[in-house]
Amino acid sequence: MATGVFSVHAGRFLGRIFAPMQTIERQMAAARKRFYKNVSISQSNGMYEINLDRRKLKTPMSRLFSVPNEPIAIAVATEWEAQHKEIKMSHMHMTQLCNTAIDNPSKKTPQQIVDDILSFLETDTICYREESPVELAELEEREWEPLLDWVRQRYDIQLQSSTSIHGPTIPKATKSTLKKHLLHFNHWSLVGVTSLVETLKSVVLSLALMDKHLTVEKAVALARLETEFQIMRWGNVEWAHDMELTDLRARAAASALFIHYNSERVTTMEKAPSWSA
C-alpha cells in the first residue's frame, strides 16, 4: 500500500476515532459530584418540572427546566437518578437536548434552524463517496445507494452522490421540498433533528430514522461504514472504537426519541401528579 493512500485513509480513520474521544474525555473531566438524594417530577400549568430533592432543576442559562410532556420528564428524571457519585453530563443526552430547546442559546428561528440542518446536505455522509480503494467504493454503492433511492421516492426529490471533493450539487427544488417538510416540526422537535443530523453527519440517514425506515443500530452502522471498513484494514484502536460506537448509538437514540415525543401526541398508561425514584 502506498504511503499516500495510508496517510489519507488511515489519517481520516484515526481522526474520526480520536476527535469524539477527546470531547468525551473533556466532558468526563468536568463531572460534578452528586449533590442530591432524590429525583421527582411535578406538574405546573401543563408543563413538567424536575426536582432534585427540594430544588427545581435549572438550565445552564438559569431558566426553569420545564418540559412539555411526561415521557420526556420521565426520561430526564431517569438520567439524573442514574448518576452515581459524579454527575456526568456527557451521559445525559435528553437533559442536554431539553437545555438547548429551553435556552435556545443561538437565538435562531425555526427557519434558520432548518437552513442549518439542510446545509449538511452539501457534505452528507450518504452522498459523499470515495473512489478508492475499490472495495470501499463498492461497499458504499451497495449499502448507501438503496437509501438514496428511498429518500428520492419518499420525498419526490432529486439527490445524487458525488466523488468530488466539493460534494454533490443540491438542486434548489430539493432543498425547498425538504425545508417545507421540516418546517412542520416545532422548535423542540427541530432541536432533536439538529442533534440527529450532527450525530449521523447525514440528513438522509436522519430522515430515514425519523420515518422508521431504519433502526438506530442500522443508521449508526451506515454512518460509520467507512470507519468500520478502515478498522477491518488497519485494526481497532484499543477501547476507543467501542466507546465511540456506544456514544453514537446513545445520542442517535436520544435524538430520535426526543423528536418522537415532541412531534406526536404521547401519553403514558397511568397519569400521576408526580414521579419519584
KADADA-V262043 format. One record per residue. RES is the residue in three letters. NEAR is the number of other C-alpha atoms within 10 Angstrom. Layout:
RES:NEAR ; RES:NEAR
//
This chain:
MET:5 ; ALA:6 ; THR:7 ; GLY:9 ; VAL:12 ; PHE:12 ; SER:11 ; VAL:10 ; HIS:17 ; ALA:17 ; GLY:12 ; ARG:14 ; PHE:18 ; LEU:16 ; GLY:12 ; ARG:15 ; ILE:20 ; PHE:15 ; ALA:11 ; PRO:15 ; MET:17 ; GLN:11 ; THR:12 ; ILE:18 ; GLU:11 ; ARG:11 ; GLN:14 ; MET:16 ; ALA:10 ; ALA:13 ; ALA:14 ; ARG:12 ; LYS:12 ; ARG:14 ; PHE:11 ; TYR:13 ; LYS:10 ; ASN:14 ; VAL:22 ; SER:21 ; ILE:21 ; SER:18 ; GLN:19 ; SER:9 ; ASN:6 ; GLY:10 ; MET:14 ; TYR:22 ; GLU:24 ; ILE:27 ; ASN:21 ; LEU:18 ; ASP:14 ; ARG:12 ; ARG:10 ; LYS:15 ; LEU:17 ; LYS:15 ; THR:16 ; PRO:14 ; MET:12 ; SER:10 ; ARG:12 ; LEU:16 ; PHE:21 ; SER:22 ; VAL:22 ; PRO:17 ; ASN:19 ; GLU:24 ; PRO:18 ; ILE:20 ; ALA:26 ; ILE:19 ; ALA:18 ; VAL:24 ; ALA:24 ; THR:17 ; GLU:19 ; TRP:25 ; GLU:19 ; ALA:15 ; GLN:15 ; HIS:10 ; LYS:11 ; GLU:13 ; ILE:20 ; LYS:21 ; MET:19 ; SER:18 ; HIS:19 ; MET:20 ; HIS:22 ; MET:24 ; THR:22 ; GLN:16 ; LEU:21 ; CYS:23 ; ASN:23 ; THR:18 ; ALA:17 ; ILE:20 ; ASP:16 ; ASN:15 ; PRO:11 ; SER:8 ; LYS:9 ; LYS:12 ; THR:11 ; PRO:18 ; GLN:14 ; GLN:11 ; ILE:20 ; VAL:22 ; ASP:14 ; ASP:13 ; ILE:22 ; LEU:22 ; SER:14 ; PHE:17 ; LEU:23 ; GLU:16 ; THR:19 ; ASP:22 ; THR:23 ; ILE:26 ; CYS:23 ; TYR:20 ; ARG:23 ; GLU:19 ; GLU:13 ; SER:12 ; PRO:10 ; VAL:10 ; GLU:12 ; LEU:17 ; ALA:15 ; GLU:15 ; LEU:15 ; GLU:20 ; GLU:16 ; ARG:11 ; GLU:13 ; TRP:21 ; GLU:15 ; PRO:11 ; LEU:19 ; LEU:20 ; ASP:14 ; TRP:14 ; VAL:18 ; ARG:16 ; GLN:11 ; ARG:12 ; TYR:13 ; ASP:13 ; ILE:17 ; GLN:16 ; LEU:18 ; GLN:17 ; SER:20 ; SER:16 ; THR:14 ; SER:11 ; ILE:10 ; HIS:10 ; GLY:18 ; PRO:19 ; THR:12 ; ILE:16 ; PRO:12 ; LYS:9 ; ALA:12 ; THR:16 ; LYS:18 ; SER:13 ; THR:13 ; LEU:17 ; LYS:16 ; LYS:12 ; HIS:12 ; LEU:21 ; LEU:14 ; HIS:12 ; PHE:18 ; ASN:13 ; HIS:20 ; TRP:22 ; SER:24 ; LEU:24 ; VAL:25 ; GLY:26 ; VAL:26 ; THR:21 ; SER:23 ; LEU:28 ; VAL:22 ; GLU:16 ; THR:19 ; LEU:24 ; LYS:20 ; SER:24 ; VAL:26 ; VAL:25 ; LEU:28 ; SER:27 ; LEU:20 ; ALA:19 ; LEU:21 ; MET:19 ; ASP:13 ; LYS:11 ; HIS:16 ; LEU:17 ; THR:15 ; VAL:23 ; GLU:16 ; LYS:14 ; ALA:21 ; VAL:23 ; ALA:17 ; LEU:21 ; ALA:21 ; ARG:18 ; LEU:19 ; GLU:21 ; THR:20 ; GLU:17 ; PHE:15 ; GLN:18 ; ILE:16 ; MET:10 ; ARG:10 ; TRP:14 ; GLY:10 ; ASN:15 ; VAL:12 ; GLU:8 ; TRP:8 ; ALA:13 ; HIS:18 ; ASP:13 ; MET:14 ; GLU:18 ; LEU:15 ; THR:12 ; ASP:19 ; LEU:22 ; ARG:19 ; ALA:18 ; ARG:23 ; ALA:27 ; ALA:20 ; ALA:22 ; SER:27 ; ALA:23 ; LEU:19 ; PHE:26 ; ILE:23 ; HIS:16 ; TYR:20 ; ASN:21 ; SER:16 ; GLU:10 ; ARG:8 ; VAL:12 ; THR:11 ; THR:9 ; MET:5 ; GLU:5 ; LYS:9 ; ALA:11 ; PRO:9 ; SER:13 ; TRP:17 ; SER:16 ; ALA:13
//
